[in-house]
Amino acid sequence: MNIIAIIPARMGSSRYPGKPLALIHNVPMVGHVAFRTAMSESLSAAYVATCDEIIENYCKSAGLPCIMTSDQHVRCTTRTAEALLKIEAARGTKADIVVMVQGDEPMVTPEMIDAAVTPMLEDASINVVNLMAEMETVEEFEDPNEVKVVVDRNMNALYFSREPVPSRKKGADRVPMRKQVCIIPFRRDYLLRFNDMEESPLEIYESVDMMRILEYGEKVRMVPTSVRTFSVDTPDDLAHVTRLMEGDGLRKSYALK
């Protein structure tokens, strides 16, 4: 099984411009993501995909594989697909599964990558998987930068939202507070088909790509992870993650590269 990871990253983030190269313990954030992703034994390779020469230059200096893509992409999935096709052309072989790892997940672990692809290895009918994690505070649950998810009894997504769902307003002492973790394996052909689908209204309203799949009546398998991770959407998030990674064991293996 040929499984590759692609990490889309660009400097022009609307919420935090320049964040791929923001330093966390003297390593750019995209470097943390790429080094840690590549540690997964499930992968045959991992690449950064970017339209910015400054990111490409960093990757070259750090020995990280990097693919240059168009600067016209709005969605991470289309950048990932372009990079995928370029990688396949260069290597002369097709991928079976493509793991899209967002470049703002610096606390990703190789075990998370392995857990995300496992359902697809066990069940050929699963086309896309998302990791999800429990949120520990109401503050995080109400943060619009965190994408919340509600699942059915078979661990398929029912709905994604930046609003706190399910509702806590009917007197429930506790509701499931789960967030999407942006480690998303696609079957190769399904990623290309996804990008050919017309954007859906709820996808646009919620600003969550996975809603396109649900609106077309298809499934997103959710996989719980107990790993405590935080994405970086703001400078405050960067400071928080920097504190959390102070004693991080994985970091020691690549921090001097």
BELLINWO-V77254 format. One record per residue. N is the residue number from 1. RES is the residue in three letters. PHI is phi in whole degrees, -180 to 180 (NA if undefined). PSI is psi in radians with two decimals (none if undefined). OMEGA is omega in radians with two decimals (NA if undefined). Layout:
n=N res=RES phi=PHI psi=PSI omega=OMEGA
n=N res=RES phi=PHI psi=PSI omega=OMEGA
This chain:
n=1 res=MET phi=NA psi=2.15 omega=-3.12
n=2 res=ASN phi=-95 psi=1.83 omega=-3.11
n=3 res=ILE phi=-116 psi=2.16 omega=3.10
n=4 res=ILE phi=-122 psi=2.68 omega=3.05
n=5 res=ALA phi=-110 psi=2.46 omega=3.06
n=6 res=ILE phi=-128 psi=2.27 omega=-3.09
n=7 res=ILE phi=-113 psi=1.70 omega=3.12
n=8 res=PRO phi=-73 psi=2.34 omega=-3.12
n=9 res=ALA phi=-150 psi=2.40 omega=3.08
n=10 res=ARG phi=-146 psi=2.66 omega=-3.08
n=11 res=MET phi=-76 psi=-0.39 omega=-2.99
n=12 res=GLY phi=-89 psi=0.64 omega=3.09
n=13 res=SER phi=-58 psi=2.32 omega=-3.12
n=14 res=SER phi=-68 psi=-0.56 omega=-3.09
n=15 res=ARG phi=-89 psi=-0.46 omega=-3.08
n=16 res=TYR phi=-155 psi=1.38 omega=-3.13
n=17 res=PRO phi=-58 psi=2.41 omega=3.08
n=18 res=GLY phi=82 psi=0.09 omega=-2.99
n=19 res=LYS phi=-66 psi=-0.45 omega=3.12
n=20 res=PRO phi=-58 psi=-0.52 omega=-3.12
n=21 res=LEU phi=-103 psi=0.13 omega=3.04
n=22 res=ALA phi=-63 psi=2.34 omega=-3.03
n=23 res=LEU phi=-83 psi=2.35 omega=2.97
n=24 res=ILE phi=-124 psi=1.91 omega=-3.06
n=25 res=HIS phi=52 psi=0.82 omega=3.04
n=26 res=ASN phi=69 psi=0.21 omega=3.04
n=27 res=VAL phi=-120 psi=2.25 omega=3.07
n=28 res=PRO phi=-57 psi=2.56 omega=-3.06
n=29 res=MET phi=-56 psi=-0.76 omega=-3.13
n=30 res=VAL phi=-63 psi=-0.49 omega=3.07
n=31 res=GLY phi=-67 psi=-0.78 omega=3.07
n=32 res=HIS phi=-54 psi=-0.85 omega=-3.09
n=33 res=VAL phi=-62 psi=-0.80 omega=-3.06
n=34 res=ALA phi=-69 psi=-0.80 omega=3.14
n=35 res=PHE phi=-62 psi=-0.75 omega=-3.06
n=36 res=ARG phi=-73 psi=-0.67 omega=3.09
n=37 res=THR phi=-61 psi=-0.76 omega=-3.08
n=38 res=ALA phi=-65 psi=-0.26 omega=3.11
n=39 res=MET phi=-74 psi=-0.23 omega=-3.11
n=40 res=SER phi=-66 psi=2.26 omega=3.12
n=41 res=GLU phi=-76 psi=-0.16 omega=3.11
n=42 res=SER phi=-77 psi=-0.32 omega=-2.98
n=43 res=LEU phi=-96 psi=2.53 omega=2.97
n=44 res=SER phi=-91 psi=-0.38 omega=3.13
n=45 res=ALA phi=-168 psi=2.79 omega=3.07
n=46 res=ALA phi=-139 psi=2.39 omega=-3.07
n=47 res=TYR phi=-133 psi=2.54 omega=2.88
n=48 res=VAL phi=-89 psi=2.39 omega=3.08
n=49 res=ALA phi=-118 psi=2.12 omega=-3.04
n=50 res=THR phi=-148 psi=2.84 omega=3.01
n=51 res=CYS phi=-110 psi=0.06 omega=-3.02
n=52 res=ASP phi=-108 psi=2.15 omega=-3.14
n=53 res=GLU phi=-62 psi=-0.55 omega=-3.12
n=54 res=ILE phi=-65 psi=-0.61 omega=3.06
n=55 res=ILE phi=-72 psi=-0.74 omega=3.09
n=56 res=GLU phi=-58 psi=-0.76 omega=-3.13
n=57 res=ASN phi=-63 psi=-0.70 omega=3.08
n=58 res=TYR phi=-62 psi=-0.80 omega=-3.11
n=59 res=CYS phi=-60 psi=-0.75 omega=3.12
n=60 res=LYS phi=-61 psi=-0.74 omega=-3.11
n=61 res=SER phi=-67 psi=-0.50 omega=-3.11
n=62 res=ALA phi=-96 psi=0.00 omega=-3.13
n=63 res=GLY phi=74 psi=0.49 omega=-3.11
n=64 res=LEU phi=-102 psi=2.24 omega=3.09
n=65 res=PRO phi=-60 psi=2.37 omega=-3.07
n=66 res=CYS phi=-142 psi=2.44 omega=3.12
n=67 res=ILE phi=-119 psi=2.21 omega=3.08
n=68 res=MET phi=-83 psi=2.38 omega=-3.10
n=69 res=THR phi=-129 psi=3.03 omega=3.13
n=70 res=SER phi=-63 psi=2.67 omega=3.06
n=71 res=ASP phi=-93 psi=0.20 omega=-3.09
n=72 res=GLN phi=-97 psi=-0.04 omega=-3.08
n=73 res=HIS phi=-72 psi=2.37 omega=3.03
n=74 res=VAL phi=-101 psi=-0.61 omega=-3.10
n=75 res=ARG phi=-104 psi=2.51 omega=3.06
n=76 res=CYS phi=-63 psi=-0.55 omega=-3.09
n=77 res=THR phi=-67 psi=-0.62 omega=3.14
n=78 res=THR phi=-74 psi=-0.62 omega=3.06
n=79 res=ARG phi=-65 psi=-0.73 omega=3.12
n=80 res=THR phi=-62 psi=-0.74 omega=-3.13
n=81 res=ALA phi=-66 psi=-0.73 omega=3.10
n=82 res=GLU phi=-61 psi=-0.80 omega=3.12
n=83 res=ALA phi=-62 psi=-0.73 omega=3.13
n=84 res=LEU phi=-56 psi=-0.87 omega=-3.09
n=85 res=LEU phi=-65 psi=-0.62 omega=3.09
n=86 res=LYS phi=-69 psi=-0.69 omega=3.11
n=87 res=ILE phi=-64 psi=-0.79 omega=-3.14
n=88 res=GLU phi=-62 psi=-0.71 omega=3.13
n=89 res=ALA phi=-65 psi=-0.69 omega=-3.12
n=90 res=ALA phi=-71 psi=-0.64 omega=-3.07
n=91 res=ARG phi=-91 psi=-0.28 omega=3.14
n=92 res=GLY phi=72 psi=0.40 omega=3.12
n=93 res=THR phi=-150 psi=2.59 omega=-3.13
n=94 res=LYS phi=-88 psi=2.59 omega=3.00
n=95 res=ALA phi=-81 psi=2.70 omega=3.00
n=96 res=ASP phi=-95 psi=-0.76 omega=-3.13
n=97 res=ILE phi=-132 psi=2.43 omega=3.09
n=98 res=VAL phi=-118 psi=2.09 omega=3.13
n=99 res=VAL phi=-98 psi=1.94 omega=3.08
n=100 res=MET phi=-87 psi=2.04 omega=-3.13
n=101 res=VAL phi=-115 psi=2.03 omega=-3.10
n=102 res=GLN phi=-63 psi=2.46 omega=-3.09
n=103 res=GLY phi=-73 psi=0.00 omega=3.11
n=104 res=ASP phi=-110 psi=0.46 omega=3.10
n=105 res=GLU phi=-114 psi=1.16 omega=-3.02
n=106 res=PRO phi=-70 psi=-0.19 omega=-3.14
n=107 res=MET phi=-98 psi=0.16 omega=3.12
n=108 res=VAL phi=-56 psi=2.56 omega=3.08
n=109 res=THR phi=-122 psi=2.72 omega=3.10
n=110 res=PRO phi=-61 psi=-0.55 omega=3.12
n=111 res=GLU phi=-64 psi=-0.55 omega=3.11
n=112 res=MET phi=-68 psi=-0.70 omega=3.09
n=113 res=ILE phi=-62 psi=-0.81 omega=-3.13
n=114 res=ASP phi=-60 psi=-0.76 omega=-3.13
n=115 res=ALA phi=-64 psi=-0.63 omega=-3.10
n=116 res=ALA phi=-69 psi=-0.61 omega=-3.09
n=117 res=VAL phi=-87 psi=-0.33 omega=-3.06
n=118 res=THR phi=-55 psi=-0.81 omega=3.14
n=119 res=PRO phi=-59 psi=-0.58 omega=-3.12
n=120 res=MET phi=-73 psi=-0.52 omega=3.09
n=121 res=LEU phi=-73 psi=-0.48 omega=-3.09
n=122 res=GLU phi=-92 psi=-0.36 omega=-3.03
n=123 res=ASP phi=-142 psi=1.90 omega=-3.07
n=124 res=ALA phi=-68 psi=-0.22 omega=-3.12
n=125 res=SER phi=-83 psi=-0.21 omega=-3.13
n=126 res=ILE phi=-85 psi=2.13 omega=-3.08
n=127 res=ASN phi=-101 psi=-0.41 omega=-3.11
n=128 res=VAL phi=-153 psi=2.49 omega=-3.11
n=129 res=VAL phi=-131 psi=2.52 omega=2.94
n=130 res=ASN phi=-124 psi=2.49 omega=2.91
n=131 res=LEU phi=-80 psi=2.71 omega=3.02
n=132 res=MET phi=-143 psi=2.64 omega=-3.12
n=133 res=ALA phi=-133 psi=2.65 omega=3.06
n=134 res=GLU phi=-74 psi=2.43 omega=3.04
n=135 res=MET phi=-95 psi=2.45 omega=-3.01
n=136 res=GLU phi=-97 psi=-0.28 omega=-3.08
n=137 res=THR phi=-132 psi=2.66 omega=3.06
n=138 res=VAL phi=-65 psi=-0.58 omega=3.12
n=139 res=GLU phi=-58 psi=-0.78 omega=3.10
n=140 res=GLU phi=-67 psi=-0.69 omega=3.14
n=141 res=PHE phi=-61 psi=-0.58 omega=-3.09
n=142 res=GLU phi=-94 psi=0.00 omega=-3.14
n=143 res=ASP phi=-76 psi=2.08 omega=-3.11
n=144 res=PRO phi=-68 psi=-0.23 omega=3.07
n=145 res=ASN phi=-77 psi=-0.30 omega=3.10
n=146 res=GLU phi=-95 psi=2.23 omega=3.12
n=147 res=VAL phi=-87 psi=2.08 omega=3.13
n=148 res=LYS phi=-90 psi=2.68 omega=3.14
n=149 res=VAL phi=-138 psi=2.48 omega=3.03
n=150 res=VAL phi=-116 psi=2.37 omega=-3.05
n=151 res=VAL phi=-121 psi=2.79 omega=3.05
n=152 res=ASP phi=-91 psi=-3.04 omega=-3.06
n=153 res=ARG phi=-72 psi=-0.23 omega=3.10
n=154 res=ASN phi=-100 psi=0.21 omega=3.12
n=155 res=MET phi=66 psi=0.52 omega=2.96
n=156 res=ASN phi=-99 psi=2.55 omega=-3.10
n=157 res=ALA phi=-68 psi=2.37 omega=2.99
n=158 res=LEU phi=-96 psi=-0.63 omega=-3.08
n=159 res=TYR phi=-166 psi=2.54 omega=3.01
n=160 res=PHE phi=-118 psi=2.48 omega=3.13
n=161 res=SER phi=-156 psi=2.66 omega=2.98
n=162 res=ARG phi=-86 psi=-0.15 omega=3.02
n=163 res=GLU phi=-85 psi=2.79 omega=3.13
n=164 res=PRO phi=-75 psi=1.76 omega=3.09
n=165 res=VAL phi=-122 psi=2.47 omega=0.01
n=166 res=PRO phi=-72 psi=2.85 omega=-3.06
n=167 res=SER phi=-67 psi=2.50 omega=3.04
n=168 res=ARG phi=-104 psi=0.18 omega=-2.93
n=169 res=LYS phi=-90 psi=0.01 omega=-3.12
n=170 res=LYS phi=-107 psi=0.39 omega=3.02
n=171 res=GLY phi=92 psi=0.06 omega=3.13
n=172 res=ALA phi=-69 psi=2.29 omega=3.13
n=173 res=ASP phi=-68 psi=-0.61 omega=-3.11
n=174 res=ARG phi=-150 psi=2.36 omega=3.04
n=175 res=VAL phi=-124 psi=2.77 omega=3.06
n=176 res=PRO phi=-62 psi=2.20 omega=3.12
n=177 res=MET phi=-116 psi=1.62 omega=-3.05
n=178 res=ARG phi=-119 psi=2.48 omega=3.13
n=179 res=LYS phi=-121 psi=2.61 omega=3.01
n=180 res=GLN phi=-71 psi=2.35 omega=2.99
n=181 res=VAL phi=-110 psi=2.13 omega=-2.90
n=182 res=CYS phi=-80 psi=1.10 omega=2.92
n=183 res=ILE phi=-118 psi=1.85 omega=-2.88
n=184 res=ILE phi=-128 psi=1.73 omega=3.02
n=185 res=PRO phi=-78 psi=2.35 omega=3.00
n=186 res=PHE phi=-119 psi=2.51 omega=2.83
n=187 res=ARG phi=-65 psi=2.50 omega=-2.99
n=188 res=ARG phi=-52 psi=-0.92 omega=-3.09
n=189 res=ASP phi=-69 psi=-0.51 omega=3.14
n=190 res=TYR phi=-70 psi=-0.63 omega=3.08
n=191 res=LEU phi=-59 psi=-0.78 omega=3.13
n=192 res=LEU phi=-66 psi=-0.67 omega=3.10
n=193 res=ARG phi=-68 psi=-0.70 omega=3.10
n=194 res=PHE phi=-56 psi=-0.76 omega=-3.10
n=195 res=ASN phi=-71 psi=-0.33 omega=3.06
n=196 res=ASP phi=-85 psi=-0.27 omega=3.10
n=197 res=MET phi=-69 psi=2.50 omega=3.05
n=198 res=GLU phi=-68 psi=2.43 omega=3.07
n=199 res=GLU phi=-57 psi=2.49 omega=-3.07
n=200 res=SER phi=-103 psi=2.73 omega=-3.11
n=201 res=PRO phi=-58 psi=-0.82 omega=-3.10
n=202 res=LEU phi=-68 psi=-0.55 omega=3.04
n=203 res=GLU phi=-58 psi=-0.75 omega=-3.12
n=204 res=ILE phi=-71 psi=-0.79 omega=-3.12
n=205 res=TYR phi=-61 psi=-0.78 omega=-3.05
n=206 res=GLU phi=-87 psi=-0.29 omega=-3.04
n=207 res=SER phi=57 psi=0.87 omega=3.12
n=208 res=VAL phi=-137 psi=1.98 omega=-3.08
n=209 res=ASP phi=-57 psi=-0.65 omega=-3.04
n=210 res=MET phi=-63 psi=-0.36 omega=3.11
n=211 res=MET phi=-64 psi=-0.44 omega=3.08
n=212 res=ARG phi=-60 psi=-0.76 omega=-3.12
n=213 res=ILE phi=-63 psi=-0.79 omega=-3.12
n=214 res=LEU phi=-66 psi=-0.66 omega=-3.14
n=215 res=GLU phi=-69 psi=-0.43 omega=3.06
n=216 res=TYR phi=-86 psi=0.11 omega=3.06
n=217 res=GLY phi=79 psi=0.34 omega=-3.14
n=218 res=GLU phi=-108 psi=3.10 omega=-2.94
n=219 res=LYS phi=-115 psi=2.57 omega=2.99
n=220 res=VAL phi=-121 psi=1.99 omega=3.14
n=221 res=ARG phi=-80 psi=2.27 omega=3.13
n=222 res=MET phi=-103 psi=2.40 omega=-3.14
n=223 res=VAL phi=-124 psi=2.09 omega=3.14
n=224 res=PRO phi=-69 psi=2.51 omega=2.98
n=225 res=THR phi=-129 psi=2.44 omega=3.10
n=226 res=SER phi=-94 psi=-0.05 omega=3.13
n=227 res=VAL phi=-69 psi=2.30 omega=-3.11
n=228 res=ARG phi=-87 psi=1.88 omega=-3.11
n=229 res=THR phi=-131 psi=2.76 omega=3.08
n=230 res=PHE phi=-138 psi=2.35 omega=3.04
n=231 res=SER phi=-82 psi=2.91 omega=-3.11
n=232 res=VAL phi=-116 psi=1.94 omega=3.10
n=233 res=ASP phi=-115 psi=-0.30 omega=-3.07
n=234 res=THR phi=-143 psi=2.86 omega=3.03
n=235 res=PRO phi=-58 psi=-0.60 omega=3.09
n=236 res=ASP phi=-64 psi=-0.68 omega=3.07
n=237 res=ASP phi=-61 psi=-0.70 omega=-3.13
n=238 res=LEU phi=-61 psi=-0.77 omega=3.13
n=239 res=ALA phi=-64 psi=-0.69 omega=3.14
n=240 res=HIS phi=-64 psi=-0.81 omega=-3.14
n=241 res=VAL phi=-66 psi=-0.65 omega=3.10
n=242 res=THR phi=-58 psi=-0.74 omega=3.11
n=243 res=ARG phi=-65 psi=-0.76 omega=-3.10
n=244 res=LEU phi=-66 psi=-0.50 omega=-3.10
n=245 res=MET phi=-91 psi=0.16 omega=-3.10
n=246 res=GLU phi=-55 psi=-0.81 omega=-3.11
n=247 res=GLY phi=-107 psi=0.40 omega=-3.05
n=248 res=ASP phi=-64 psi=2.19 omega=-3.07
n=249 res=GLY phi=-72 psi=-0.65 omega=-3.12
n=250 res=LEU phi=-65 psi=-0.59 omega=-3.06
n=251 res=ARG phi=-59 psi=-0.55 omega=-3.08
n=252 res=LYS phi=-65 psi=-0.40 omega=-3.07
n=253 res=SER phi=-79 psi=-0.27 omega=-3.10
n=254 res=TYR phi=-133 psi=-0.06 omega=-2.99
n=255 res=ALA phi=-61 psi=-0.44 omega=-3.09
n=256 res=LEU phi=-96 psi=0.03 omega=-3.10
n=257 res=LYS phi=-78 psi=none omega=NA
